[in-house]
Amino acid sequence: MVNFLKIWVLTISRLLKMDEIPLTQDAIVEFDRLYQKLIESGESTLSSHSSSYPIYMFLNYIIEKKAVLIHGSNHPEITSFEPRESALFSGKPIKAVFASSDGIWSLFFAVVNRNAVHSLRNLCISIPARKGVKRYYYFSIDQGSNHDVWTKGTIYVLPKKLFKQGGIKNEWVCEQEVKPLAKIKVIPKDFPFLKKVSRHKETDSMIKTMANAFFVKK
């Protein structure tokens, strides 16, 4: 009943929405083959073009089935992640490596150009439903960023066993060094909400940002 009410509230909001699409057997076979190639055969790099399905579907599949998490970055050659001073989504300070259990959320961080964009605001909520998972998002970049805001990026695959849950469900943290298991090259068009990213003023309060996220049509 609680999840039903959450889903109802989030569905009538203006958040971006993505229902989980049931995977066909062909998709599962392909994703298992790609994962084996990515991890078990020693070939540690793939391109998003390696799959005939959207890359976010592959990412969500391996997160659910293969005991891994992911991290999106502009940097293509990270061999080890070191804990850094930051804060959980809840605002609590922490020195940690961050990872995500949501493919679309990580894709945003992989392809938004951090050299050109000065301020990011984002939200990721996932709720189990009768049929799969319902996912809700908000993505925003500052109004002052006008050129080259998107770039090529990399999704790093990390071992889930080293992480604990962070400030919200899809945020995970590890307070020690983490070596990636593999990486996947991605491009801006792999991010499915590329044309639906909002804009905010850097001086806007978080209350205003959240109001825009829930009530302003994208």
Secondary structure, 3 states (H helix, E strand, C coil): CHHHHHHHHHHHCCCEEEECCCCCHHHHHHHHHHHHHHHHCCCCEEEHHHCCCCHHHHHHHHHHHCCEEEEEECCCCCCCECCEEEECCCCCEEEEEEEECCHHHHHHHHHECCCCCCCEEEEEEEEECCCCEEEEEEEEEECCCCCCCECCEEEEEEEHHHCEECCCCCEEEECCCECCCEEEEECHHHCCCHHHCEEECCCCCHHHHHHHHHHCCC
